[in-house]
Structures are given as structure tokens and as C-alpha cells.
């Protein structure tokens, strides 16, 4: 994630992000692009920390599959 952010968002990654369901994309963007913790993301989005963790995991899996 850090390498991707350092080099900017590649077109393939951007396309994969846009294909994620909105609820997964917003969690991933808050945690990765904005650098928020699970707790901070939970407070920002008004959802339990467990939900944030689950959605972040699902988003990462979906991105990995889309980019492979």
C-alpha cells in the first residue's frame, strides 16, 4: 500500500477501486489514503470497529483479485 501511495495511483488501481462497492471503498480510502486507524475510521463512518476491519479485509481481497 505504501509503495502504491508513494508512486501515485496507477490507472489499474484506480479502476479497481472504483469497482469496489461504496461501503468497502470508503473504508479502504479512509484507512489507506487518509491514514486513519481502525478506531478513527469507525468514528468517522459511524460503524463498529469490527465492521471496519471486515470491510477493509474484503476490500483488500477484492483489490488483490482485480489486480492479479
C-alpha positions as a Markdown table, in Angstrom:
| # | Residue | x | y | z |
|---|---|---|---|---|
| 1 | Unk | 0.0 | 0.0 | 0.0 |
| 2 | Unk | 2.8 | 2.4 | 0.9 |
| 3 | Unk | 4.6 | 1.8 | -2.4 |
| 4 | Unk | 1.4 | 2.4 | -4.3 |
| 5 | Unk | 0.7 | 5.7 | -2.5 |
| 6 | Unk | 4.3 | 6.9 | -2.9 |
| 7 | Unk | 4.2 | 6.4 | -6.7 |
| 8 | Unk | 0.7 | 7.8 | -7.1 |
| 9 | Unk | -2.4 | 5.8 | -8.1 |
| 10 | Unk | -2.0 | 3.8 | -11.2 |
| 11 | Unk | -4.9 | 3.6 | -13.7 |
| 12 | Unk | -5.4 | -0.1 | -13.0 |
| 13 | Unk | -5.6 | 0.5 | -9.3 |
| 14 | Unk | -7.9 | 3.5 | -9.7 |
| 15 | Unk | -10.2 | 1.3 | -11.9 |
| 16 | Unk | -10.2 | -1.5 | -9.3 |
| 17 | Unk | -11.0 | 1.0 | -6.5 |
| 18 | Unk | -14.0 | 2.3 | -8.5 |
| 19 | Unk | -15.3 | -1.2 | -9.0 |
| 20 | Unk | -15.5 | -1.8 | -5.2 |
| 21 | Unk | -18.8 | -1.4 | -3.6 |
| 22 | Unk | -19.1 | 2.0 | -2.0 |
| 23 | Unk | -19.1 | 0.8 | 1.6 |
| 24 | Unk | -15.8 | -1.1 | 1.0 |
| 25 | Unk | -14.2 | 1.7 | -0.9 |
| 26 | Unk | -14.9 | 4.3 | 1.7 |
| 27 | Unk | -13.4 | 2.2 | 4.5 |
| 28 | Unk | -10.3 | 1.4 | 2.4 |
| 29 | Unk | -9.8 | 5.1 | 1.3 |
| 30 | Unk | -10.2 | 6.3 | 4.9 |
| 31 | Unk | -7.6 | 3.8 | 6.2 |
| 32 | Unk | -5.1 | 3.7 | 3.4 |
| 33 | Unk | -5.4 | 7.1 | 1.6 |
| 34 | Unk | -6.2 | 9.2 | 4.6 |
| 35 | Unk | -4.1 | 7.1 | 7.0 |
| 36 | Unk | -6.8 | 6.7 | 9.7 |
| 37 | Unk | -6.7 | 4.0 | 12.3 |
| 38 | Unk | -9.5 | 1.4 | 12.6 |
| 39 | Unk | -10.9 | 3.4 | 15.5 |
| 40 | Unk | -10.7 | 6.7 | 13.7 |
| 41 | Unk | -12.4 | 5.2 | 10.7 |
| 42 | Unk | -15.1 | 3.7 | 12.9 |
| 43 | Unk | -15.8 | 7.1 | 14.5 |
| 44 | Unk | -15.8 | 8.9 | 11.1 |
| 45 | Unk | -18.1 | 6.4 | 9.4 |
| 46 | Unk | -20.3 | 5.7 | 12.4 |
| 47 | Unk | -19.9 | 1.9 | 12.4 |
| 48 | Unk | -18.4 | -0.6 | 14.8 |
| 49 | Unk | -14.6 | -1.3 | 14.6 |
| 50 | Unk | -15.3 | -4.9 | 13.7 |
| 51 | Unk | -17.3 | -3.8 | 10.7 |
| 52 | Unk | -14.4 | -1.5 | 9.6 |
| 53 | Unk | -12.0 | -4.4 | 9.9 |
| 54 | Unk | -14.2 | -6.8 | 8.0 |
| 55 | Unk | -14.8 | -4.3 | 5.2 |
| 56 | Unk | -11.1 | -3.4 | 5.0 |
| 57 | Unk | -10.2 | -7.0 | 4.6 |
| 58 | Unk | -12.9 | -7.6 | 2.0 |
| 59 | Unk | -11.7 | -4.6 | 0.1 |
| 60 | Unk | -8.1 | -5.7 | 0.1 |
| 61 | Unk | -9.1 | -9.2 | -1.1 |
| 62 | Unk | -11.2 | -7.7 | -3.9 |
| 63 | Unk | -8.4 | -5.4 | -5.0 |
| 64 | Unk | -5.8 | -8.2 | -4.9 |
| 65 | Unk | -8.1 | -10.3 | -7.2 |
| 66 | Unk | -8.8 | -7.4 | -9.5 |
| 67 | Unk | -5.2 | -6.6 | -9.9 |
| 68 | Unk | -3.8 | -10.1 | -10.4 |
